[in-house]
Amino acid sequence: MEDHHCGDSLFPTSTLIPVTTICILLFVVGITGNTMTILIIQRFKDMKTTTNLYLSSMAVSDLVIFLSLPLDLYCLWKYVPWVFGELVCRLSHYINEGYTNATILHITVLSMECYLAICFPFKAKAAITKRRFKYVILTLWGIALH
């Protein structure tokens, strides 16, 4: 049986349908999970530890990535012509790259914090404060979106 391409897509329909199904599932789970993470950490004062604040900040970057998923799916189904203009093209690339970098940097900083907490628990307790967290997060976002 011949595998047909859908319109102006680079991929056959037999590939697009399962990919789209998986992406829709990821979209729903990702939006729900990251939104719940942000809301729970912001709602309850006891949850505002530095580790959870990193997770909340990372959930913001992941949420933006998931929100851009429908545009990525559209591009899979209709590769050409690009109908959204140059600004949306540049902005979508900037968002995808910048927020992916932010997620990677969050994981890196969290890993470093865990390393310090395990290897040097007393020094880490003094060094990892909410005030320093704010500077680290601002620096992290500045580097990611630069």
C-alpha positions in Angstrom: 0.0 0.0 0.0 1.3 3.4 -1.0 2.0 5.9 1.8 0.6 9.3 0.9 1.9 12.7 2.1 -0.7 15.1 3.5 -0.7 18.4 1.5 2.6 20.3 1.9 4.0 18.1 4.7 7.4 16.5 4.7 6.1 13.4 6.3 3.6 10.8 5.3 0.1 10.7 7.0 1.0 7.3 8.6 3.7 9.1 10.5 1.9 12.4 11.2 -1.1 10.8 12.9 0.8 8.9 15.6 3.1 11.8 16.2 0.2 14.2 16.5 -1.6 11.8 18.9 1.5 11.6 21.2 2.0 15.4 21.0 -1.6 16.0 22.0 -1.3 13.7 25.0 2.0 15.3 26.0 0.4 18.8 25.6 -2.5 17.9 27.9 -0.3 16.2 30.5 2.4 18.9 30.3 0.1 21.8 30.6 -1.8 20.2 33.5 1.3 19.0 35.4 3.3 22.2 35.1 0.3 24.4 35.9 -0.4 22.4 39.0 3.2 22.5 40.1 3.3 26.3 39.8 0.0 26.8 41.6 0.7 24.4 44.5 4.2 25.8 45.2 2.9 29.4 45.0 -0.2 28.7 47.1 1.4 26.9 50.1 4.0 28.7 52.1 5.6 25.5 53.3 6.3 24.5 49.7 8.4 27.5 49.1 11.8 25.9 49.6 14.6 26.8 47.3 14.4 23.4 45.6 10.7 23.8 45.0 11.2 27.4 43.8 13.6 26.1 41.2 11.1 23.5 40.2 8.4 26.2 39.9 10.6 28.3 37.7 11.5 25.3 35.6 7.7 24.6 35.3 7.2 28.1 33.8 9.8 27.4 31.1 8.3 23.9 30.4 4.8 25.4 30.3 5.9 27.9 27.6 7.5 25.1 25.6 4.3 23.1 25.8 2.2 26.1 24.8 4.3 26.4 21.6 3.6 22.8 20.7 0.5 23.5 18.6 2.5 25.7 16.3 5.2 23.0 15.9 2.4 20.5 15.1 1.0 22.8 12.5 4.4 23.0 10.9 4.7 19.2 10.7 1.3 19.0 8.9 1.8 22.0 6.6 5.5 22.8 6.1 5.1 25.3 3.3 4.0 28.0 2.9 4.7 29.7 6.2 1.6 31.9 6.8 2.4 33.5 10.1 5.0 36.1 9.0 8.6 36.6 9.8 8.0 38.0 13.3 6.2 34.8 14.5 8.9 32.7 12.8 11.7 34.4 14.6 9.7 34.5 17.9 8.8 30.8 17.8 12.5 29.9 17.3 13.6 32.3 20.1 11.0 30.8 22.5 11.8 27.2 21.7 15.6 27.7 22.0 15.5 30.1 24.9 13.1 28.2 27.1 14.7 24.9 26.3 18.0 26.4 27.5 16.2 27.7 30.6 15.0 24.2 31.4 18.5 22.7 30.9 20.0 25.4 33.1 17.4 24.8 35.8 18.3 21.1 35.9 22.0 21.9 36.0 21.5 24.3 39.0 19.3 21.9 40.8 21.9 19.2 40.3 24.6 21.5 41.7 22.4 22.3 44.7 21.8 18.6 45.4 25.5 17.9 45.1 26.3 20.7 47.6 23.6 19.6 50.0 24.8 16.0 50.0 28.5 16.6 50.1 28.6 19.7 52.2 25.3 19.8 54.2 26.3 22.5 56.7 27.9 24.8 54.1 25.0 24.3 51.7 22.5 25.2 54.4 24.3 28.6 54.9 25.0 29.2 51.2 21.7 28.2 49.6 19.3 30.9 50.8 16.1 32.3 49.2 17.9 35.6 48.7 20.7 34.0 46.7 18.1 31.9 44.9 16.6 35.1 43.4 20.0 36.1 42.0 20.7 32.7 40.6 17.2 32.5 39.0 17.5 35.9 37.5 21.0 35.1 36.1 19.8 31.7 34.8 16.9 33.3 32.9 19.2 36.1 31.6 21.6 33.6 30.2 18.9 31.4 28.8 17.1 34.2 27.0 20.2 36.1 25.9 
